[in-house]
Amino acid sequence: MRPHPECGLCMMKWVYERVGNSLTEDQRFSILKKLTAVFAAEADPAMNMGILCNKSVEAVHDFLLASSGSYEPLKRKSNEAAAKLIEKAKKFIESSATPARHS
C-alpha cells in the first residue's frame, strides 16, 4: 500500500502532540525541527510508514522521556480498566474452540 502525503503529516502531528504536551515553547520548536528533518530526508512515495514512525520517535526520544510523566495518570487508568477485563478475557478465550478443518 502506498502512503498518501497526508499520512506523513498526520504521523508528524501524532508524534509532536504526544511528545510536546508538557514541554517549553523552545523545546517544542526543537521537536518540530527534528521531525521536519526526518521527514525531509525520508518522505518518498514508496516510504515504509512504520520505519518513518520509528525514525521520528527516535529523533525526539530525549524529549519523549522528559514528557513521559504526564502520561502516568492515563497509564494507571488504562491498567485498572485492563485488570477488570482480564478474567472475562481469559474465560472468553478458554471457552472458544477452533473447529477442526476437514480436508
Secondary structure, DSSP 8 states (H G I E B T S, - for coil): ----HHHHHHHHHHHHHHHGGGS-HHHHHHHHHHHHHHHHHH--TT--HHHHHHHHHHHTHHHHHHHGGGGHHHHHHHHHHHHHHHHHHHHHHHH--------
